[in-house]
Amino acid sequence: MGSNAGWVRPRVTETVPHDQPIWLVSDLHLGDGTPSDAFFGKDRHLMALVRRVEREGAILVINGDALDVQQAWTLTRILRAHQELLAVMSDLARQGRLIYILGNHDQDLSLYRDILHFRVCDALHVGDRVLITHGHEHDPYIGVHLDSSDVATRVHHLLERYLDTWLRLPLGEFYTVPNRALFWLTHQLALLTVGTRGALQQIGIEGFGQSFLEHLDYWARGNMGDPMCMIRSVMQRLHDGPWDWLVCGHSHLPCLIPRGAGGYVNTGSWTFASSQYAVWDGHGFTVRDWITGRSYDDALYRPALTGVLDEKDYWQWWRENYMGWLRFREGEERRGTLRRWEATIRDHQVLAQLPEQLPALADHGPAAHLQDDPMEVREPVTAEVPRDAAPPNG
């Protein structure tokens, strides 16, 4: 597969009528089916959603990053691990009711167009009110460094597979010793960079380590609640018009942020314990989690929307959080308050078997209801899960 076959080409835009019901998912990151596959075996749940779309005569939009070739290394491994799910999606595509929007992981559009028969584009217009893109164009790092970010992603997945752990943001939810050690080592490198930079400036050499130090601010802002640092760019584009609604994925952090006659929707992800989706009914959007039934508004984005994050850089975040001995305040304060999702989802078979376990989980929040087909899960219609019980976003 070419390293950037899907990036060097004319952009394609598709349009559908505004009164067409649309279901949207994004960032599935289907990998090789091993424990390092962040999709965590939720194939039956996603198949249930696809079948629901089919029954309702709606369109399914997959808003980028469906296949994680960087994690699986080869397409063959993904096809083998998720054969039935991809077949169900391909069936819907052959009916002309599946549109795929390319994301930053999707270098080769022939995977989707020629093998899975998806209708592929870079952006989707819903009438003249809604613009849907994957969202990486709003990412100040990945959006302009697609080639280098692809290499970095492969190295990242290799490290996770080799260490058998997760090296992810936010640290407070992926509070593992290897992840904490990575944060500490990065800080040591940052100190070394600043010291070297100062010494070089004394002899007239400017700019050493500038891109690395800027990336640390990007990293810290993502850790504090604006993953991929998209929100400022998205809200500015929404303000400038002409679209009432902007819909993105990429950040893995779901939301529905109202603005005027429309707003910003992020479709979240299906990685780890997440299974988020959005629905357009011709007038507006709803954003929910398929398995838990949780609904989303702007709550997860309020620190970014209120400007709290704009007041902090990497160094301030470090001073406020590092407590010594690989302990970080945001992780230590959450000890005992999370529902120990790590113990549940670390075995990727658990979520694959979740329908049979739902009655036992009823005391821990909303659960999906079984349909006549015991392998299929109905859309949850129950109340919101408390925020402190929210699953992590990969």
C-alpha positions in Angstrom: 0.0 0.0 0.0 1.5 3.4 -0.9 2.4 5.6 1.9 0.2 8.5 0.8 -1.8 7.2 -2.2 -5.0 8.6 -0.9 -3.6 12.1 0.0 -2.1 13.2 -3.3 -5.2 13.5 -5.5 -8.1 15.8 -6.1 -10.6 16.2 -3.2 -14.0 14.7 -3.7 -17.2 16.2 -2.2 -20.6 14.4 -2.1 -24.0 15.8 -1.4 -27.2 14.3 0.0 -30.6 15.9 0.6 -31.1 17.6 4.0 -34.3 15.6 4.7 -32.4 12.3 4.4 -32.1 10.5 7.8 -28.4 9.9 8.5 -26.5 7.9 11.1 -22.9 8.7 11.7 -20.0 6.9 13.3 -16.3 7.5 13.1 -12.9 6.4 14.3 -13.7 2.7 14.5 -10.0 1.8 14.2 -10.6 -1.8 13.4 -7.3 -3.7 13.9 -6.1 -7.2 13.9 -8.4 -8.6 16.6 -5.5 -9.1 19.1 -5.6 -7.4 22.6 -3.8 -4.4 21.1 -6.8 -3.8 18.7 -8.4 -0.8 20.3 -11.8 -1.6 18.8 -12.1 -4.3 21.5 -14.2 -6.8 19.8 -17.5 -4.9 19.6 -18.3 -6.3 16.2 -21.8 -7.5 17.1 -22.8 -4.1 18.5 -21.7 -2.2 15.4 -23.4 -4.8 13.2 -26.6 -4.2 15.2 -26.3 -0.4 14.5 -25.7 -1.1 10.8 -28.8 -3.3 10.6 -30.8 -0.6 12.4 -29.8 1.9 9.7 -30.8 -0.6 7.0 -34.2 -1.2 8.6 -34.9 2.5 8.8 -34.0 3.2 5.2 -31.3 5.7 6.4 -27.8 6.4 5.2 -24.8 5.4 7.3 -21.8 7.8 7.2 -18.5 6.5 8.5 -16.5 9.6 9.1 -13.0 8.3 8.7 -10.4 6.1 10.3 -12.4 2.8 10.1 -9.4 0.5 9.5 -6.3 0.8 11.5 -3.7 -0.7 9.2 -1.0 1.0 11.2 -1.9 -1.2 14.2 -2.6 -4.4 12.1 0.3 -3.9 9.6 -1.7 -5.5 6.8 -5.2 -5.3 5.5 -5.5 -9.1 5.4 -5.2 -9.2 9.2 -8.1 -6.7 9.6 -10.3 -8.5 7.1 -9.7 -11.8 8.9 -10.4 -10.4 12.3 -13.6 -8.5 11.4 -14.9 -10.4 8.4 -18.6 -10.5 9.3 -18.8 -6.9 10.3 -17.1 -5.7 7.1 -19.4 -8.0 5.1 -22.5 -6.3 6.7 -21.1 -2.9 6.0 -20.3 -3.9 2.4 -23.9 -5.1 1.9 -25.2 -1.7 3.0 -22.8 0.0 0.7 -24.0 -2.1 -2.3 -27.5 -0.7 -1.6 -26.0 2.8 -2.0 -26.5 3.7 1.6 -23.0 3.8 3.0 -20.8 6.9 2.5 -17.2 6.8 3.7 -15.3 10.1 4.5 -11.6 9.6 4.4 -9.6 10.3 7.6 -5.9 10.8 8.4 -5.4 7.0 8.7 -6.9 6.4 5.3 -4.1 6.7 2.8 -5.4 4.3 0.2 -9.0 4.9 -0.8 -9.0 1.7 -3.0 -9.5 -0.3 0.3 -12.9 1.2 0.7 -14.0 1.9 -2.8 -12.8 -1.3 -4.7 -12.8 -4.0 -2.0 -15.7 -2.9 0.4 -17.7 -1.0 -2.3 -18.0 2.1 -0.1 -19.0 5.5 -1.7 -15.8 7.4 -0.8 -15.3 11.2 -0.5 -13.4 13.8 1.5 -16.4 15.8 2.6 -20.1 15.4 2.7 -22.7 18.2 2.3 -26.2 17.6 3.8 -28.2 20.1 1.8 -26.8 23.5 2.4 -26.8 23.3 6.2 -24.4 20.6 7.2 -20.7 20.0 6.4 -19.2 16.7 7.5 -15.4 16.1 7.4 -13.2 13.8 9.4 -11.7 16.8 11.1 -7.9 16.3 10.8 -7.8 19.5 8.7 -8.5 21.3 12.0 -5.6 19.5 13.8 -2.6 21.9 13.9 -0.1 19.0 14.0 -1.5 16.0 12.0 -3.3 18.2 9.5 -0.1 19.5 8.0 2.2 16.5 8.8 0.3 13.5 7.4 3.3 11.6 6.2 5.3 12.0 9.4 2.3 11.4 11.6 1.7 8.1 9.8 5.3 6.9 10.7 4.8 8.1 14.3 1.5 6.2 14.6 3.2 2.9 13.4 5.9 3.4 16.0 3.3 4.1 18.7 1.4 0.9 17.9 4.6 -1.1 17.9 5.5 0.2 21.4 2.1 -0.6 22.7 2.2 -4.1 21.3 5.7 -4.7 22.6 5.0 -3.3 26.1 1.5 -4.9 26.2 0.1 -1.6 27.6 -1.6 1.6 26.5 0.4 4.8 25.8 -2.5 7.2 25.4 -4.1 10.4 26.5 -5.6 11.5 28.8 -3.1 10.3 31.4 -5.8 10.4 34.2 -7.7 7.6 32.5 -4.7 5.7 31.1 -2.9 5.8 34.4 -0.5 3.0 33.9 3.1 2.9 35.0 4.5 2.7 31.5 2.3 5.7 30.4 3.5 7.7 33.5 7.1 6.8 32.8 6.6 8.0 29.2 5.3 11.4 30.5 8.3 11.7 32.9 10.9 10.8 30.2 9.3 13.3 27.8 9.7 16.0 30.6 13.4 15.1 31.0 13.9 15.5 27.3 12.0 18.8 27.4 14.4 20.1 30.1 17.4 18.9 28.1 16.0 20.7 25.0 15.5 23.9 26.8 19.0 23.8 28.3 20.6 23.1 24.9 18.5 25.7 23.3 19.7 28.3 25.7 23.3 27.3 25.2 23.0 27.5 21.4 21.4 30.9 21.6 24.4 32.2 23.3 26.5 31.5 20.2 23.9 32.8 17.8 22.1 29.5 16.9 18.3 30.1 17.0 15.3 27.8 16.7 16.7 24.6 18.2 13.9 22.3 19.5 11.2 24.7 18.6 8.9 22.2 16.9 9.3 19.7 19.8 8.5 22.4 22.4 5.4 23.5 20.4 4.3 19.9 20.2 4.5 19.6 24.0 1.9 22.4 24.3 -0.3 20.5 21.7 0.2 17.4 23.8 -0.7 19.1 27.1 -3.8 20.8 25.7 -5.0 17.4 24.4 -4.4 15.9 27.8 -6.4 18.7 29.5 -9.5 18.3 27.4 -9.0 19.4 23.8 -7.7 16.3 22.1 -6.0 17.1 18.7 -6.4 20.8 19.6 -9.3 21.1 17.2 -12.0 23.1 19.0 -10.7 26.7 18.3 -10.4 26.0 14.6 -13.8 24.3 14.4 -15.6 27.0 16.2 -14.0 29.7 14.1 -15.1 28.0 10.9 -18.6 27.6 12.3 -18.6 31.3 13.1 -17.4 32.3 9.7 -20.1 30.2 7.9 -21.8 29.4 5.6 -22.7 26.1 7.4 -25.2 25.9 10.3 -23.6 22.6 11.4 -20.1 21.2 11.3 -19.6 17.5 12.0 -16.1 16.0 12.7 -14.6 12.9 14.2 -10.8 12.6 14.8 -10.6 13.7 18.4 -12.5 10.7 19.8 -14.3 13.1 22.2 -18.0 13.2 21.4 -20.2 16.4 21.8 -23.1 18.4 20.6 -22.3 22.1 21.0 -25.3 24.3 20.0 -24.5 27.5 18.2 -27.3 29.6 16.7 -29.4 27.6 14.3 -26.9 24.7 14.3 -23.7 23.8 16.1 -20.7 21.5 16.3 -21.0 17.7 16.5 -18.2 15.3 17.2 -19.0 11.7 16.5 -16.6 10.3 19.1 -15.2 6.9 18.4 -15.6 3.1 18.8 -12.3 2.5 20.5 -11.9 1.0 24.0 -15.2 1.2 25.9 -16.7 3.8 23.5 -19.5 3.2 21.0 -20.7 6.6 20.0 -22.8 7.7 17.1 -24.8 10.7 15.9 -28.2 10.9 14.1 -29.4 13.6 11.8 -33.2 13.7 11.5 -33.5 16.4 8.9 -33.6 19.2 11.5 -30.9 18.6 14.1 -28.6 16.0 15.7 -28.5 13.8 18.7 -25.3 12.2 19.9 -25.3 9.0 22.0 -23.4 5.9 23.0 -24.8 2.7 21.5 -24.0 0.4 24.4 -24.6 2.5 27.4 -27.3 4.9 26.1 -25.4 7.9 27.4 -26.3 11.2 25.6 -23.7 13.9 24.9 -23.9 17.7 25.0 -21.1 20.2 25.4 -20.0 19.1 28.9 -16.7 17.4 27.9 -15.7 20.5 26.0 -16.4 23.2 28.6 -12.8 23.7 29.7 -11.8 24.4 26.1 -14.9 26.5 25.3 -14.5 28.8 28.4 -10.9 29.5 27.7 -9.5 27.8 30.8 -7.1 25.7 28.6 -5.9 28.8 26.8 -4.3 30.0 30.0 -2.0 27.0 30.4 1.0 25.6 28.5 2.9 22.3 29.0 5.1 23.7 31.7 2.2 25.0 33.8 0.4 21.7 33.4 3.5 19.8 34.6 3.9 22.1 37.7 0.2 21.6 38.6 0.2 17.8 38.1 3.5 16.1 38.8 3.8 14.9 42.4 7.1 13.0 42.2 7.8 9.3 42.0 5.8 8.9 38.7 2.7 10.2 40.4 0.4 12.7 38.7 -2.4 14.6 40.5 -5.0 14.0 37.8 -4.4 10.2 38.1 -4.1 10.1 41.9 -7.3 12.0 42.5 -9.2 9.7 40.3 -8.1 6.5 42.0 -11.1 4.6 43.2 -13.6 6.9 41.4 -13.5 5.2 37.9 -15.5 2.1 37.3 -12.3 0.2 36.8 -12.8 0.0 33.0 -9.2 -1.3 32.7 -10.0 -4.6 34.4 -13.1 -5.0 32.2 -12.0 -4.1 28.8 -8.4 -5.3 28.9 -9.6 -8.7 27.8 -11.0 -7.9 24.4 -13.5 -10.8 24.6 -15.6 -9.2 27.3 -17.2 -6.6 25.1 -17.8 -9.2 22.4 -19.9 -11.2 24.9 -21.6 -8.1 26.4 -25.2 -8.9 25.3 -25.3 -12.0 27.5 -24.0 -9.9 30.4 -26.3 -6.9 30.2 -28.7 -8.0 33.0 -25.8 -8.3 35.4 -24.6 -4.8 34.5 -28.0 -3.2 35.0 -27.1 -1.8 38.4 -24.1 0.1 36.9 -25.9 2.3 34.5 -28.1 2.2 31.3 -27.9 -1.0 29.3 -29.0 -1.9 25.8 -32.0 -4.2 25.4 -32.0 -7.4 23.4 -34.1 -7.8 20.3 -35.7 -10.9 19.0 -32.2 -11.8 17.5 -30.1 -12.4 20.6 -27.0 -11.4 18.7 -28.4 -7.9 17.9 -28.6 -5.0 20.3 -31.4 -2.4 20.3 -30.6 1.3 20.4 -30.4 2.3 24.1 -33.2 4.6 25.2 -32.4 5.0 28.9 -31.0 7.9 30.9 -27.5 9.4 30.9 -24.7 7.6 32.7 -23.1 9.8 35.4 -20.1 11.7 34.0 -17.7 10.1 36.4 -18.6 6.7 35.0 -17.9 7.7 31.4 -15.8 5.3 29.4 -12.4 6.6 28.2 -12.0 8.0 24.7 -9.1 6.5 22.9 
